[in-house]
Amino acid sequence: MDDKRRSSRHRVLKAGTIAFGGGGISCTVRNLSDRGAALDVESPLGIPEQFELMIAADALSRRCHVIWRTEKRIGVAFSAPAAS
């Protein structure tokens, strides 16, 4: 199976939060790159197409959008930072 990603992802096991609409859903970050991540979730239902991913251990907060979903995992791409 060919991997079409433009940057390699690194396997991790970190607690994260999917933040949207003033609330948040806990997730586990399973792999991470400078362009995106794969997140394990209890259920992808109710998670919007765009949200903020926060990883407290890394002091990371990134805006992202969903690329794919399965029963317990979602793949996200990080949005480009706004130009100043």
N, C-alpha and C positions, 0 to 999 in steps of 0.2 A: 504494500500500500504506500503510495507516494504521499509525502507530507508537503502540502503546498504553502505552508506558512512562510512569511518573509523573514521572520526572526525565530530563533529556537526558544522553546519554552523549557523551563526548569521545574522539575518536580518539587513541590513543597507541600507542607501540611500546616496551614496557618488558619487561625480563626479570622473571619471577616464579617462585615456587616453590609448588607444591601440596603442602602438608605434612599428613601423616596417619600414624598408627601408628609414629611414631619415624623415618620416612623422608620423602623428598620426590621430586617429579617436576618437572623444569623445564618452564616454559611461557612463552608470550609473551602479554602483556596487550595486546589489540588495541583495546578501548575500555573506558571506565571512567566510572562516575558515583558519586554518594553512595549508591546503592542496589544496584549490581551491576557486573558486568563480563563481557566476552567474552574467552575464553582460547584461544589456539591451542596444541594439544598434538600430540605425535607420534601418540598413540593414546589414546582415552578409556577403553580397556579397563583395568580394575583401579583406576580412580579412583572412590573411594566417593562416595556421595550428599552427604556433609558433610565438609568439610575446612577447613584454615586456608590462606588465600592470603597469601603474603608477597611484598612488592615492596621489595627492599633499597634501591633508589635513593630511594624516598619514605619509608623507615622505616615502612612500612605493614604491618600484620598484621591481617587481618579474617577472622572465622569466616564461612563461606558455605555455601550448599547449591545443588545443581545444579537448574536449571530446564529446560534442554534440552541435547541432545548431537547432534552430527553426527560425520562420520568423523574430522575433525581439529580441531573446535572445540567448546567447551562454554560455555554461558551460565550464570552464577551470580547469585544474589541474596545480598546480605550479610544475615546474621542480625542481629537487634536485639541490642545489648549487654545483658548481664544487669543487671537492676535491683539497686541496692544498698540 
